[in-house]
Amino acid sequence: MQLPGAWTQLRREILSEIKPTKGEQEELAAFLSRLRSGLVKALEEAGIDSEVEIHGSVARDTWLRGQRDIDAFIILKPEAVRSDLLRVNEVVKGYVGPGWIEAYAEHPYVKKIVEGFEVEFVPCFKAEEGKRIASAADRTPLHTGYILDHLSESQRDEVRLLKMFTKGIGVYGAEIKVGGFSGYLCELLVIAYGSFEELTWAAQDWREHEVIQLNKAVKPGKFNEPIIVIDPVDSNRNVASAVTETVLWTFVAAARAFVEKPERKFFVPVIRDVPDDLPKQLAERGVDVIFVHVPDRDPPVPDTLWGQLYKTEKAFGRALGERGFKVLRSATWSDEEKRHIFVYEIESMVLPPVVKKMGPPVSLLKDSKDFLNAYMGSQEVVSGPGIEGGRWWVEVKRKNALSRVDLKKTLVRDCEEHGVPKRLAAILRKHGSVMINDEIEAQLTGRFTFLLEGFLRGRPDWLG
């Protein structure tokens, strides 16, 4: 497979910009030495029998220039118990001092910025390949071992290119907010296809539920996600389980565009100026845009927060649909600190006063009688009942034709009934607000303006 000639020079330029410098490598090595020795000493003094290992992209040498996040794993003996994980966390808190944050996955772990590095201290149990593990964190050392054994030195740069490509098109990160490609997934894809270029070429022809399996000797579990990449150290796990349908096909479409014409924009997104006339664009768009604004002084950690936000986005979308509004698109934005905004583009705020309802098949005697009894003589009927094909129909006055004021009230007041998570529902009822079109002008601050500009444009940057 040969990409257009311009790619050779562009590839060289991109790698020169994303590979860690010698100074960064030396700084990192010195920091890791201090971190590991200090942590080992603290654990030994506490009487905790463990090993301290560094994992993630730093350990696999697939990290990018400017990356400052470190995964420090405290590995306990297999016979240790879950309460020992909590003991490790307490030792870590004492070691790093004030300013730590306790986060949660399957069990708690500690985060702290140390000497400018964002360090996650993750306790886990020692695991062996093919044997049952106690938590997902236990797999990470096995992942590192597999990558170090199977990823060649030259392929590390292929991983870096893939990471920058997925970052550039907005699909990097397995966290709930993104639903995209993890670093480990990028590493496995390079191993599977050999290089970044071969991967992008092959991805053009990916199909729904594409299966990629590196270890052919094991029988994989059954999965139904958009793309399936069998974990070579645990055949019952899909490494790509976080990848959403939208992310998968975004990657495929971007790969096709890249192979046809490799350009910098696939790796370094275009920085657009936000136009000053967003309120005017909203007012003159021809469709209506509804915004739900939620102030939030104490949001949970990002993964928990985004789970709540996406559930809320779907809940409001259903509520609008049930009231007759046709939702064309929706999006969610949050600064993850103090405010969230949900965006819904709908065909029109003005609903027709009449609704057509389809009844039962005429062939069903009892159901037909019940339908006719309900609507014959009803003051709500505008036309019918009649027969269309093999079914009864009737046109009735719309019961839930809401004014703008009523719509705003019902979305906020009945939010928990719509399916909004309890924590956000409580905030919405007290402080939430609904705005339509240019009423959002006062909230057009910060990064939200970039989200709205992209939403209105509707076309990804890499597509031109």
N, C-alpha and C positions, 0 to 999 in steps of 0.2 A: 504494500500500500504506500502510495507516494502522495503527500500533500503538496499543494502549490508551492513553487520555489520560494516565495516570500516568507514562508513559515520558518525556514532554516534560520534566517537572521532574527525573526521575531522571537523564536524559541530561545535563542542565545540571549537576547535582551531581557526576556521575562525571567529566565533563570538567574541572570546577573542581579536582578532586583529582588528576588525572593529567597535566594540561598543565604543562610546566616553568614555573617562576616566572621573572620578569624577572631576579631575582638569579642564578638558575641559568644562564640564558642568557648573562648578562654574564660570569660566572665561566668558563663553558665557552669562550666566544669568546676570552677573554684567555689561557686555558691553551692552546688550539689554536694561537694565534699564536706563543706561546713555543715550543711543541713543534715546530711546523713549521720555524720559523727556525733553531732549534738543530740539528735533524736535517739540514736542508739544508746548513748549514755543515759539519757533521761529514762528510757524504758528499762534499762538494766537496773538503775537505781530504784525503780518502782517494783522490781522483781517480776517483770513481764518477759517471758521467754518468747522472743519474736525475731523476725528478720525485717530489715528495712530495705526496700527496693524502689527504684524509680522506674515508672512505666509510662505508657503513652508515647506520643510522637518524639519526645525528647530522647527516650530510651532507644527508639527505633531509628533515630536520625532521619526522620521525615518532617521535622518541624520547619517552620517558616521564619524568615527574618522578622524581628520585632516581636515574636511570640514570647510571652512572659508567663505562661501557665505551666505548672509542674504538678505531676501526679505522684505523690509519695505514698507508697503502700506499706502498711505495717502488717506483716503476714504472721498469723498465729499458727501454732501446731494444730493438726486436724482434731486432736482430742479436746481442744479448748471449747468453751461454751459461749453463748451469745452475750452473757454478762461481761465476758472478757473484752468484747468489742467496746463496751461502754467504759471499761477501765482504761483502755488505750486512749479513748477520746479525752478523758480527764487528764491523763499524762500529757497529751499533746497540748491541751489548753494551758497547762502550767508551763510547758516548754516555750510556746510562742508568745505568751503574755497577753495582755488586754487587746481587744480588737478582733478577736476570733468570731466566726459565725458558725453556728451548728446547722448543717443542712441535712436533708434526708433523702435517701434513695430507698433501698430495702431495709437499711438500718442507718443510724446517724453517722455522719462524718464531719470533720472540722475543716473550715476554710480560713485562710488568713493571708494577707499580703505581707511577705517577708522580704526585706531588702529589695523591694520593687518587683518581686515575683509573686504571682498569684498561685499559692500552693494549696492543693487539696490533700489533706491527710486522711487516707482511707484505710480503715482496719478491715482485714478479711482473714479467711481461713486458707491454709495451704491446700491446694487442689491438685489432683492428678488426672491426666487426660483419660477420658472414658469412664471415670468414676463420678458418682453423684456429687454435686456441689451444693453448698449451703446457701450461697447468694450469688448474684450476678457479678459482684466485685471479685469473687474468687477466680473467675475465668481470666481476668486481665493478665496475670503473669503468664498464663498459657498462651494468650494471644501474642504477647511480646515474644515468647519463645518461638512460636510458629513463624512470625514475621522475620525475626533475625535469621532463622534457618532457611527461609524460602525467598526472601527479597534480596536481590543482588545489590551491590554498592551502586551500580549505575541506575538501577530502578528507583533508588531513593529520590532522584531528581524527577523521575516520571510521576511519582506520587505527589511531589511538590507542584508539578504542573497541573495535575488533576485537582488537587485541593484549590489552587488558585482559579481554575476554570469553574469549579462548583461554587466558589465564593463569588466569582464575577457574575454568574448568572443567577445568584441568589438561592442556591439549593444546598449549601454546606451547613451541616450541623444536624445531629439526630435529636436535638431537644424538641419539645412539643411545639414551640413557637415556629420552627422551620419545617420539621418533618422531613428532613433531608438526609444527606450522605454523611456518615460519621468518618472520622479519620481512619479507623480500622477498616471500614468498608472500602475506602479509597485504596488502601494498601492491598487488600485482597483482589480488587478489580485489576490492579496493575500486575499482580502475580498471575492472575487468570489469563490476561490478554497480552502480557509481555511489555507493553509500553502505553503511554498516554495516547499516542497517535492510533495505535491498533485498537484501543478501547473505543475511541470516538468513531472510528470507522465501523466497528462491529455494532455499536449502539444504534446506528441508523436503522438497523433491521430488528431491533428488539421487539418482542411481541408481548401481549398481556400475559402476566404471570411467568415471565422469562425466568428460567432456572439456571443458576451458575453454581457449579459444584467442583471444588478443587480436589477434594479427597474422594475419589471414585470408589474407594474400598469400603465405604460405609453406606448403609441404607439411610437416606435422609427422612426426617419426619414429614408430615403433610402440612402444607401451608397454602394460604389463599391470598397473600398480600400481592400488591401490584408487581413487585419484582422479588425474586427469592435468591438469596446468596447463602448457601449452606455454610454454617460456621465449621471450619475444618477441625476445630477442637471439640465441637459439640454438635453432632448431626441433627439434634432436635431443636436447634435454634437457627432462626433466619436473621442474619446480620443486617439485612435490609428491611427489617420489619417496621422501622420508623418511617420509611420512605412513603410519602403519600402519592396518590395517583397523579395529582397535579405536578408534583415535583418530578416524578419519573418521566412524564411526557414532556415536561420542560427541558429536562436533560437530553432526551432523545432529539427533540426539535433543535435545540442549541447545537448538539453534536453534528446534525445534518448541515446546519448553517455554517458551522466552523470548518468542517471538511471541505465545503464548497469554497469558502473564502476566509482563511484564518486571519483574524484581526485582533488588535490589542483590546478592543472593547469586551471580548469574551473573558478577559482576565482582570481588567481594570474598568469597572463600570463608569459610564459617562456621568460626570457631575453636572447636573442640570440646574440652571437658575430657576427658582420658583417664580412664576409670573405674578405680578401684582394684582392681576384682575381675576383671581380665583372666584371671589364672590360674584362677579359679573358673569363668569363662565357658568356658574351654578344657576344663576337666574335665567340665563338664555339657553340652557342646554337642551330644552325640549322634552326632557323627562325630569322627574323630581328626585331629589336625594334627601333621605332622612338620616339625621345624625342623632345618636343617643350618647350623651356625655355623662361619664361617671367619675366624680372625684374620689380618690382613694388614698387616705393618709397612711395606711399601714398594710400594703399588699404583701402576700406571702412570697416565697421564693419563686423565681421565674417559671419553672416547670409546672408548679401548682397553679400559679396565676394564669398562665396561658391555657391550661386545661379548663379553668373556669371561664376565661374569656371566650374561647371557641365554643363552649357549650352555650354561653349566653348569646353569641352571634347566631347560632342555629335556632335557639329558642325564639328570639325576636323575629327571625325570618319566618318561622312557622306561624307566629302570631299575626304577622302582616298578611301572610297567605290566607289564613283562616278568615280574615276580615275582607277578603276580596282583592287585596293589592297584589299585583304581579311583580315579584322581586326579580330584577334582571341580574344583579350582582350584589355582593356584599364584601366587606372587609373589616378587619379589626386593627386598631392601633393602640399602643400603650407606651408610656415612657417608663413603665415598670416601677415608678416611684410615687406618683401622685394623681395621675389621671389616665382614663381609658376612653376611647371614642369608637363607637360602632357606626359603620357607614352602610346604607342600603340605597341602591339605585332602583327606583320603581317606575313602572310605565307612566303612572299618573296618580296624583292625589285625588283626582275627581273620578269617582266610581259611577258606573251606570246605575240608574235607580231600579233596574229590573234584572232578576237573575233567573236563568233557565235551569230547572232541575229535572234530571232524568229519573223516571220511576222504574218499577219492576217490569220484567217481561210480561206481555199480555197473556202468555201461556200459563202463568202462575195465578190461579183463580183467587185464592185467599189474599195474596199480596196485592193483586189488582183491586180487589174490593176495598182493602184498607187504604190504598192510595187514593181511590176515588172518594171514599168517605172523608178523607182528610182535606181534600181540596175542592170538592163540589160545593159551591155556595160560599166558599171562603172569601172574606173581604180582602185578603192578601193577594188573591189571584188576579193577574193582569190578562193572561191568555191561557187557554186550555181548561182542563186536561185534553191532550190529544195523543195520537199515536205516530211514532216515527220509527220506521222499520218494524221491529218486533217489540218495542218498549213504549210505555207511557211517558209523557213529558208534561211539564207545566211551567209557566213563567209567573214568578211572584215578585212582589215588591221587596227590595233589599231591606232586610231588617237591621243589618249592622253598618249601614252607611254612616260613617263617622265624619264629623267635622274635624278640622285641623286640631282644634282644642281638645275634642273628645279623644282623638287618636293619641295625642300626647299624654293625656291623663291615663288612658287604659294601658299603654305600654309600660308606664312607670308604676302605676297602682297595682296592676295584676301581674307584675313581672315574675313572681315566684310561681304563680299558677301557669305561666307560659313555659316554665322549666328553667328559669334562671337560678343558678346555685344560691343557696340561702345567704351566704356572706355578701355577695354582690347585690342580691335582692334587697337586703336590709339597707344598704347604702343608697341604692336607687330610689327607694321609697322616700328617703329623707332628703337626699341631695341630688338625685338624678334629674336630667333635663333632656327634652327632645326638641330638636331644631330641624327646620326644613329649608333646604336650599341656602340662600345667602344669610339666613339667620345664624349660621355657624361662624360668621366673620370674626367675632370676638375671640374665638378659640383657634384662629389661624396663627398659631405661634409654635416655635420650636420645630421638632422633627415631624410633627403632624402634617405640616404643609407639604413635605416631600411625599408622604403617603398619599395625600389627597391629589397632588399633581399627577402622580403615577396612576392612581385609580381613575382619574378622569381621562388621562391619555390612553390607558388600557393596553398599551403595547410595551413589551419588555425592551429594555435598552439595547440588548444584544441583537434585536431584530431590526434595529435601525430607526 
